[in-house]
Amino acid sequence: MDNGTLYLSAPVSRDRVISRFPQCYTPEACVQLKEQWNTQVRSACQDRGARGLGLKLSKVVVVGDLYVGKTCLINRFCKGVFDRDYKATIGVDFEIERFEISGMPYTLQIWDTAGQEKFKCIASAYYRGAQVIITVFDLADIKTLEHTRQWLEDALRENESGSCFVFLVGTKRDLLSEAECERTERDAVRLAAEIQAEFWSVSAKTGENVRELFFRVAGLAFEDSLLRELNSHGTSASAIGQGDLIRMDRAATEQPQDRGLDRPGCC
C-alpha cells in the first residue's frame, strides 16, 4: 500500500481467464473481424516484467429503455443468476469484474443505469469516462430498438468523440421463434452499421451468448487500453501498468445498499 492505494493481486477465477482474442457474434456487424491480438499487445503480454504492474480498469455503461433486461443481463454474467422479479434500477448501480487476459490483470467496472426518464439527469453524469457503451433493447419489442439511437446519443454526448466502443445488444431471444429472431436481428444489424456498433443477440434467462458478449467487451477494451498506453509511452512493454488504480478506502468498498442505493432486480 502506498499513500492509501492498495495494489490488488488476488487470483482471478478460472471463468474470467481470456487467453484468445474473443470473437464477434456475427461478421455482418462487428467492430474488429480478426483472429488474434494486435502484434504489439501480444508482445507486451509475453513480457513477464509487465504483467504485475498496476491494475488497468475500463468503464462500461449499460443503457436502454425500462424493462429491456439491462440488470438481468449484468446479473447473469456477474452473478450467474436470473431473477424474474422486476425491480427497476434507481439511478445507477455497478459491478466490478476482474479478468486475466493473456496473463495480465484487467478489470471492468460495469455501470447499470436506470431506464426511466426521471432518472436520466442522474444517470447521464455516470456516462462520462466510458470506454464501452452497451445499448440494450428487447428483441420482442421493436420500439425499444428504435429508442437505442437516443440512448446512444445521450451517452456519447458525455464522452470524447471516437473514445468509446459501442455495442447494440438484443435481449430475451428465448422469447422468440427462430424466424422471428432472424427478422429482428436483420433490422438490428442494419442499425448497428448506421451507429457504428457491434451487434449481439443474447438471453439472460438461458445465458445464451452472455459470457461471450462480456468477454468480447473485455477483450476489445483491454487491447485498446494497452495499445493506447504503449503508444503514449513508446513501444517499451516496461511502461505498461501506469494507468488507473483501484483505491481501496471505505467509500470505495461499500456496497450500493450501504450507500443507500437499492440493489436492482431487473430493469
RONUMI-956277 format. One record per residue (C-alpha): y, z, x; residue in three letters. Coordinates in steps of 0.1 Angstrom, whole numbers, plus 5000, padded with zeros to 4 digits. Layout:
YZXAla;...
This chain:
500050005000Met;503449905013Asp;506750014996Asn;504850074963Gly;502949744965Thr;499249764963Leu;497249464976Tyr;494249424954Leu;490849324968Ser;488349434942Ala;485449184939Pro;485748914912Val;483048904885Ser;480448624890Arg;481548444859Asp;485048394873Arg;484048214905Val;485047854908Ile;483647654937Ser;484047294924Arg;487147124910Phe;486947174872Pro;486546854853Gln;488546744822Cys;487446734786Tyr;487946354782Thr;489146094807Pro;491445944779Glu;493646254780Ala;493646434813Cys;496146544840Val;494146464871Gln;491046244870Leu;489246324902Lys;486146494915Glu;487346714944Gln;490146934956Trp;493046794974Asn;492246755011Thr;494947005022Gln;493747254997Val;490147215008Arg;491047265044Ser;493147575036Ala;490247725016Cys;487947685046Gln;490247875068Asp;488748235068Arg;492048375081Gly;493848255050Ala;491548395023Arg;492548765024Gly;496348725024Leu;498248834993Gly;497248764957Leu;498548454941Lys;499448464904Leu;500248204878Ser;501748254844Lys;500148084814Val;501848084780Val;499948004748Val;502047874718Val;501347734684Gly;501547794647Asp;500448114630Leu;496648134624Tyr;495747834646Val;493548074667Gly;495548144698Lys;494448504701Thr;490848424692Cys;490848164720Leu;492148414745Ile;489848694734Asn;486848464736Arg;487548384772Phe;488848714784Cys;486648954764Lys;483748734753Gly;484348834716Val;485248664684Phe;486948864657Asp;487148724621Arg;489748984610Asp;493148834615Tyr;495949054627Lys;499048844636Ala;500348904671Thr;503649094670Ile;506048944696Gly;503848894727Val;500749024744Asp;499048934776Phe;495748944795Glu;495148934833Ile;492148734845Glu;491148734882Arg;489248444898Phe;487748344931Glu;488547984937Ile;486947814967Ser;486648154983Gly;490348254977Met;491648514952Pro;493648384923Tyr;495048544891Thr;496148404857Leu;498548604836Gln;497848474801Ile;500548534775Trp;499748524738Asp;502848454717Thr;503448514680Ala;503348204658Gly;505748354632Gln;509248214630Glu;510848554630Lys;509348634664Phe;510448314681Lys;513548464697Cys;511448734712Ile;508648514724Ala;510948254739Ser;512048494766Ala;508448514778Tyr;508148144782Tyr;510148154814Arg;508348114847Gly;505347954831Ala;503147724853Gln;500947624824Val;501847584787Ile;498947564763Ile;499947434729Thr;497347514703Val;496647354669Phe;493947384642Asp;491647074642Leu;491147134605Ala;494847134597Asp;496646814608Ile;500146964601Lys;499647214630Thr;499146924653Leu;502446774643Glu;504147114649His;502947124686Thr;505846904696Arg;508447164686Gln;506447444702Trp;506247254735Leu;509947174734Glu;510747534729Asp;508647644759Ala;509847364782Leu;513447454774Arg;512947784792Glu;511447624824Asn;512447374850Glu;511647014843Ser;508346904858Gly;507347254868Ser;504547304841Cys;501147174834Phe;500847114796Val;497647144776Phe;497147034740Leu;494247234726Val;492547184692Gly;490647494679Thr;488047554652Lys;485947244659Arg;483047434645Asp;484547384610Leu;484547004611Leu;481846754609Ser;481346524640Glu;483146234622Ala;486046454611Glu;486346594646Cys;486446254662Glu;489146124639Arg;491446424646Thr;490746404683Glu;491846044684Arg;495246154669Asp;495446434694Ala;494646214723Val;497545984713Arg;499946274710Leu;498746414743Ala;499646084760Ala;503146094745Glu;503846454755Ile;502146424789Gln;499546684781Ala;495846724788Glu;493746744756Phe;490846984749Trp;488747044718Ser;487247394715Val;485747664693Ser;486548024698Ala;483848114673Lys;480947944692Thr;482647954726Gly;482247574730Glu;484447444758Asn;486547764760Val;485347874795Arg;485647514807Glu;489247494794Leu;490347804812Phe;488547714844Phe;490447374843Arg;493747564838Val;492947794867Ala;491847514890Gly;494847294884Leu;497347594887Ala;495547714919Phe;495647374935Glu;499347314926Asp;500347664938Ser;498547614971Leu;500047274977Leu;503547394969Arg;503047684994Glu;501647465021Leu;504547215017Asn;507147495018Ser;505747655049His;504447345067Gly;500847245068Thr;499647565085Ser;497047745065Ala;498148075080Ser;501248065057Ala;499148095026Ile;499448405006Gly;503148475009Gln;503648424972Gly;503748664942Asp;502249004945Leu;501049234917Ile;502949554919Arg;500849844907Met;503050114891Asp;502850304858Arg;504750044838Ala;502549754851Ala;499249934845Thr;499950054809Glu;498049874782Gln;500049694755Pro;499249974730Gln;500550234754Asp;503950054753Arg;504050054715Gly;502649704710Leu;499749644686Asp;496749464701Arg;496249134682Pro;493149024663Gly;493648654656Cys;496848464654Cys;
